[in-house]
Amino acid sequence: MERARKVAFFRRVGIALAVCIGLILVLHWFEHSQVYCPARELEATPAELGRPFEDVSFKAADGTELHGWFLPADTNSPRAQIAFLICHGNGGNISHRLELCAALLKTGASVFLFDYRGYGQSHGRPGEEGTYRDAQAAHAWLRQKGFRGEDIIAFGESLGGGVVSELALRETVGGIVLQSTFTSIPDIGGELFPWLPVRWMSTIKYDTYTKLPRIKVPVLVMHSRADDLARFSHAEKNFAAANEPKTFCELNGGHNEAIWEQKEFGDAIEKLLKIVMKTPARN
């Protein structure tokens, strides 16, 4: 009888452990599926912009093959030595960012956009450290192209803001843009899914807020009060944590609207470029 009770007890414990492990695995799967929403098919190419471009294949430090597009500035542009490195958001791929490229090209700078692993034509499966390595590889490609680190402005869209904030700690950049960026995944996850133990279970961080005090380059924060995904308070906290010189640009519309069409967007990018061009470390 005693042996039977012990067997039953350990069976119940085993079942409970299996359920807990299963729940943890499901929550981690759910977390990953919410953070990364890649699209494989490219719906357009920079040829639609009517500008020359280079189709680029390069590798991350761990050997993952990546894909991107480089759009050079006009040869007679006084900003031809500047390059925007676009780190896009969590959905779609680079083919959905061509209008953003067009807006940045109007500044007279070059533009390089790439897909993280698992997105578009880039190989592999996305993950936090992987996206950091991918951004570093794109930065290295620009360096090999002849751009100085001080002449590379890392543009982070939404999730990409978390990527560029880490890039600024690992590599030399001239400035960073945080467009519609949250403070961290646990913070925004806790707001979107308050009934789940997000802060306790989260394994994906993208903790931009705690990194900003260590970033010593010009920072531009762009956000809309009507952002229906990342609350405006995320931008306010990020801006407060950033070092000078820093600029805040209030945009209009929802999280996924065409913010690059707004005059405020162009004015803020121009202001950042002027600050970067005057930064002593760059000269």
N, C-alpha and C positions, 0 to 999 in steps of 0.2 A: 504493500500500500504506500509506504513512504517513498519507495523508488518511483512509483507511478506518479505521485504528486510532484516529485522533482522533475521528472520527464515533462509533465504538463507545464510546469513553471518555465522551464527552459524553452519549451516550444513557444509559449506565449511571448517570452522575451525575444526569441528569434523572429517571430512574426512582427513584433513591434519595431525591432531594428530594421527589418526589411522594408516595412512601411515608411519609416523615417528616411531611410536611404533613398527609396523610390521617390518620396516627396521632394527631397533635396535635389535629386537628378531632374525631376520635372521642373522645379523652380529655376534651376540653372539653365535648362533648355529654354524655358519661357523668357528668362532674362536675355539670353543670347538672341532669341528670335525678335525681341523688341528693340534691342540695340542695333542689330545689323539686319538691314532689309535690302540686300543687293539685287540688282538686275543684271543679267548676263548679256542680253542682246543690246547692241549699240544701235540706237534709233537714228543717229545722224553722225556726220563728221564735220570738222572745221571747214571743209570745202564749201559748205553752205554759207559761210561767212564771206566768201570771196577773197580770202587771204591765203598766202602761202603758209604751210604748216609742215611739221615733221612728225611722222608716226614713229613713236619711240618704244623700244623694248629694253628693259634694264632689269637688274636683279637686286633684291634685298640682301642684307648681310647673311641671311640663312639660306640663300640660294633660291628663294621664291621668285619666279618670273613675273614681272609687272609690266603694265602697259600704260602709255600716256601720250599726250599730244603737246608739242611745243610750237607756239605761235610767236615768231619773232616780231620785234618792234620794227617800224619803218626805219630804214637805214639812216635817214637824215634826222631822226628824232633825237632831241637833246637828252632824252631819258632812255636811250637804247641800252644803256648799261644796267638798267634796273629790270628785275624780273619778279613778277608775282607768281608765287607757288601756291596753287589752289589745293586745299585739303577739303574735299566736299563732305556733305552730310551723310547720314546713315542710310539713305535710300537711293535707289537708282544707280547711275554710273556717270561717267564723264560726259556722255552724249547729252545729258540733261542739263549741262552747265554751259552750253555754248553762248547763250545770251549774256551770262555773267562774264565770260571771256571777252565778248565784244565790248562790253562796258569798260573793262579794265584796259583793253587795248587802246581805247580812246585817250587814255592818259599819256600814251607815247611809250609805255613800257612793254616788255615782252611778257608772255604768259605761258606757264607750264602747268598743265593739269594732268593728274594721273588717277588711276583706280587703285584702291587698296586691294590686297589679296582677297579673292573671292568675288570681286566686283568686275563687271565688264569682261575684258579679255585677260585680266590678271589671274594668275593661278592661285591655288591654295584656299584656305578657309579664314575668314576674318576673325580677329581677336585683338584685344587691347595692345599688347606688346607688339603684335604683328603690324598693326597700323602705325605704331611709332617707328618701327624699322622701315616700313614702306616710305614714310615721309623722309626719313634720313637718306634713303636710297635716292629719292627724287631730288633732294637737296644736293647730294653728291653728284648726281647727273648734271645739274645746273653748274656746279663748280667745275666739272670737267669740260663743260661747254664754254667756260671762260668767265662766268659770273663770280664776283667775290661774295663771300658770305654776307658782308655788310650791304650788298646791293640786292639781296633777296628779301622780299617782303612776303611773309607766310600768311596767306588768307585762309582763315578757318570758318567754314560755314556750318553752323549748328554743332554736330558731333566733331566736325573738323576743327572747331575751336579748342577742343580738348587735345587734339593731335598737335596743333601748332604751338600750344603752350608747352607741351613736352619737347617739341622740336627746338624751341628757343632755349631750353635748358641743356640740350645735347649738342647743338650746333650753333654756329654764328649766323644770325639773321639781322637784317637792318630794321625790322619792325614786324609787328603781328596785327592782324585784324581778327576780332572776335565778333562774327556776325550771327546774331540769334543763338548765342551760345549759353548753355546752362552752367551752373557752378560745378556740378558733379552728377554722375549717374545716380548715386544713392539719393541725392537731394531731389532730382526731378522724378526719379522712380517712386519715391515716397509720396510725392504729390499726385502722381498719376494713378498709383495703385496703393491707396492708404490702407486697404484691408490686408495687404501682404507684408510680411516681415522684410521689406526691401533693404532697409539699412543694415539689418543683421545678416542677411543672406547674400548681399551683393558681392560678386567677385569682379565685376567690371567697374572701374572707378572714374576714369577721365576727370580727375579732380583739378580742374582749372583754377578754382578759387585759391587753393593752398599753394599753387605753383606761382601765381602772379607776383607775390612779393619778392620772389627770387629772379624775376625777369627784368633785365636792365636795358631794354630797348623800347622805342616808342610803341604805344599800344592804342589801337582804335577799337572802341566798343560800339557796336551798332545793334539796336534792338527796337522793337515796336511794343507799345503798351497793349496792342491788340493781339499780340502773339498768343495763339491758341494752344501752344504746346509748352514752350518754356516761358514762364511768367517773367514780367518785366523786372521783378525783384532780383532775378538771377543776374541780369545785366548790371543793376545797381550795385550788387555785392561784388561782382567781378571788377567793376570800375573802381570801387572804393579800395579794393585790394591791390590794384595795379600801381606801379611807380610812375612818376613823371618822367618824360612828357607823355601825357595821355589825353585822349580826346573822346568825347561821348557824342554819338549821333543818334537822335531819336527818329526812327522810321515809322512808317504807317503800314497797316495791313497784317494779315495772318502770317504764321510761321513759314509757309511755303509759297508766299506770293512773290511776284517779280520786283523785289526791292531795288534791284539795280536800275530800274527805270525811273526811280525817284530822284529829284534834284538834290535832295539831302544826301543821297548816297554818293553822287559824283562830287559834291562839295567836300564831303568828309574824306574821301579818298585823295582828293587834291591837297587838302590840308595835311594829311599824313605824309604824302610824298614830299611836300616842302619841308616838313620837320625832319624826315629821314635824310633828305639831301643836305641838311644843315647840321646833322649830328656830328660832333667832333670825332667820334670813334671811326666814322666812315671816311673822313678826309685825311 
